[in-house]
Amino acid sequence: MELVFVLDCHDPEALAGFWAAALGYDRGEFEPPYVALTDPSGKRPRLLLQRVPEPKAAKNRMHPDLRITDMHAELSRVMALGATIVRGPFVDDGWPTTVLADPEGNEFCLIAPPEEES
């Protein structure tokens, strides 16, 4: 069994640039209605960006959590790619977290490990 995530979007070709850079994935060719993004190491699931006619209308029922090590650096990096902050940064059960949206409004989270108490 292979796990593949599919993200509905208006313009998969444009959004592929954001997600490929954000995840460090390779971008495949547009084969309507999909653009496939793959992890160069082959260890992480593929992401398919699927063109759909309707716009995003509500909060995502599922969203990616990107586990990172440096909140400030990663937040700056994904915002430079086109992400916007939806909520945060805040601490959720000890984990520094920021909720963001990709250029089409699909939510995802950056989550850093709890800071060591000194």
C-alpha positions in Angstrom: 0.0 0.0 0.0 1.2 3.5 -0.8 0.0 6.6 1.0 -0.5 9.6 -1.3 -2.0 12.9 -0.2 -4.1 14.9 -2.6 -4.6 18.6 -2.2 -7.6 20.2 -4.1 -6.6 23.6 -5.6 -7.6 26.1 -8.3 -4.2 26.3 -10.0 -2.0 23.2 -9.4 0.8 24.4 -11.6 1.2 27.6 -9.6 0.7 25.9 -6.2 3.3 23.2 -7.1 6.1 25.7 -6.9 5.1 26.7 -3.4 4.8 23.1 -2.0 7.8 21.8 -3.8 10.0 24.5 -2.3 8.3 24.3 1.1 8.8 20.5 1.4 12.0 20.1 -0.6 10.1 17.9 -3.1 10.7 17.4 -6.8 7.9 18.7 -9.1 6.5 16.5 -11.9 4.9 17.7 -15.1 1.3 18.8 -15.1 -0.9 15.9 -16.3 -4.4 17.4 -16.0 -5.9 17.6 -13.5 -2.8 16.8 -11.4 0.8 17.9 -10.6 2.7 15.3 -8.7 5.3 16.2 -6.1 7.8 13.6 -4.9 10.3 13.3 -2.1 13.8 12.9 -3.8 14.7 10.3 -1.1 11.5 8.4 -1.7 10.9 8.2 2.1 8.0 10.6 2.4 4.5 10.3 0.8 3.8 11.8 -2.6 1.6 14.9 -2.8 -0.8 15.3 -5.7 -2.1 18.8 -6.4 -5.5 18.3 -8.1 -7.3 21.0 -10.0 -10.9 21.5 -8.9 -13.4 24.1 -10.1 -14.8 25.2 -6.7 -12.8 27.5 -4.4 -11.8 26.6 -0.9 -14.8 27.4 1.3 -14.0 26.3 4.9 -11.3 25.2 7.3 -9.4 22.1 6.1 -10.6 18.9 7.8 -7.0 17.5 7.4 -3.8 19.6 7.2 -0.1 18.9 7.2 2.0 19.5 10.3 5.6 20.3 9.3 7.9 19.3 12.2 10.8 21.8 12.1 13.8 22.7 14.4 13.9 26.5 14.0 10.5 28.3 14.1 11.9 31.8 13.2 13.9 30.6 10.2 11.3 28.3 8.8 8.5 30.8 9.3 10.5 33.4 7.4 11.3 30.9 4.7 7.7 29.7 4.0 6.4 33.3 4.2 8.9 34.3 1.5 7.5 31.5 -0.6 4.0 33.0 -0.3 2.5 31.5 3.0 0.5 33.8 5.3 0.0 33.5 9.0 -3.5 32.4 10.1 -2.8 32.1 13.8 0.2 32.3 16.1 2.8 31.7 16.9 1.5 30.1 20.1 2.5 27.2 22.3 0.3 24.0 22.1 1.0 21.6 24.9 4.6 22.7 25.0 5.1 22.7 21.3 5.7 26.1 19.6 3.2 26.2 16.7 2.1 28.6 13.9 -0.9 28.0 11.7 -0.3 29.2 8.1 -2.0 29.1 4.7 -0.5 28.4 1.3 -1.2 30.9 -1.5 -4.6 29.3 -2.1 -5.6 29.4 1.6 -5.0 25.7 2.5 -3.9 25.5 6.1 -0.8 23.9 7.4 1.2 24.1 10.7 4.8 24.6 11.6 5.6 22.8 14.8 8.9 23.0 16.7 10.0 20.7 19.5 9.4 21.9 23.0 12.1 24.2 24.3 14.3 22.8 27.0 13.9 24.5 30.4 17.1 25.8 31.8 
